Amino acid sequence: MGSEARAGTAADVVDSERGWMLRAALPLLLFAAVIALPFYRVWGRWTAAEGYFTHGPLIPFVCMYLVLRKRKELTGKAPPEVGELYAFGIAAAVLYFVFADFEWDKRWLFAILCTVSLGYVVYHLRHLKPEPWKPGLYVMVPGLLLCVFTSVHGIISVGWFFSVVLTCGLVLYFLGKRISKVLWFPLLFLFTTVPLPEYIITRVTLPLQMFATGNTVQILRSPVVGIYCQHQGTKIIFPARERDLSALESGGQRQPLTKEVTVGAVCSGLRSLIALIAFGMLFAYITPLSKVKKLILLAATIPASFIANLFRILALALVTYWWDAGLATGSELWDRMEQTFLSSFVPHLRKISNEPIHDFTGIMIFVVAFVALFSLERLLAYIEYRQKLAAEKAGIETDDAPEDLDE
């Protein structure tokens, strides 16, 4: 009898695990059908050559990873081993590179990877015990209706926004309030995939271009750099130098050869600002700092983005001043640098990158910003550690204690 009872209990557990997953299958299929059109349209904004939301395709995978980190709170089971996650990530990367060269729409590849990853997450959450919450309908139903309406009318940003709202509503209604509270950040983080409407980008870009151009001119004119230049709109104009005088003559006089740098829309800093705010949210969330210091770290992404973009424009301006504007947008600069004193320090500069210097400095924006944010995080952690030691010596329990987000 005892063995039969144990067998019956085990069978009930398996049935309950399969039950919620089977009940979730139909809503997931309907959800996929509803968001197919807004996803098809938002993909173009994500993958545009000079777009501002190229980080969009990465966010769903980050959110699924964050859900797995919460497995203990959700099911009482330990999160998957790091090695298992690495193995799954490598398998997904191999799958991507194998099929990436095929002549088909990359949307399908992304959808396949998302489906496989979601199945992996659901498998690890099979012990989950949903607690459906009916007020979630007040989020799910408006999200569904507005998602369909805006997508049919071609409103890309708003349509995808309500797709994310629909996702939150599904989690609230089918999984319950407690589980939604545990998953608050992954659900919130999904909103960073929503592209800003074009009219907002257009209105914000020009002031940022002017801001970046003006500050670069101030740095160039400063006593430290000492290069005279003129500021005209979004252009930085360098007057002629003796060695830059044109060989052409007009009316018996040689005409000066001026050089100029135009700060385009992509160089305004908006792209790096949007991407770094998303990264700053994630970094602040996973960092074991107190709430106040997390907010400081998140707020620091804004000046870090502007400063890093300023260094990029400054580098391009100096390349234009010392050589010419063509080198700033081409890859010939590496050849020129190999012929200078730098060749003794970096004998194979071309091996560093074959990208044009303009694109290379775009990558360096994120390197500079990441280093600045990581350095600030270490400083804040040290300050918090010193505060904790001081509080312990004084016998005071501080309320500004770091949070362990995985416990």
PyMOL commands that set and color helices and strands:
alter all, ss='L'
color gray80, all
select helices_A, chain A and resi 2-46+56-69+71-75+82-99+106-124+134-152+156-175+177-182+184-193+198-221+242-244+266-268+270-286+291-299+301-322+325-329+333-338+341-344+349-352+357-394
alter helices_A, ss='H'
color red, helices_A
select strands_A, chain A and resi 230-232+235-238+249-250+253-254+259-262
alter strands_A, ss='S'
color yellow, strands_A
deselect
rebuild
show_as cartoon
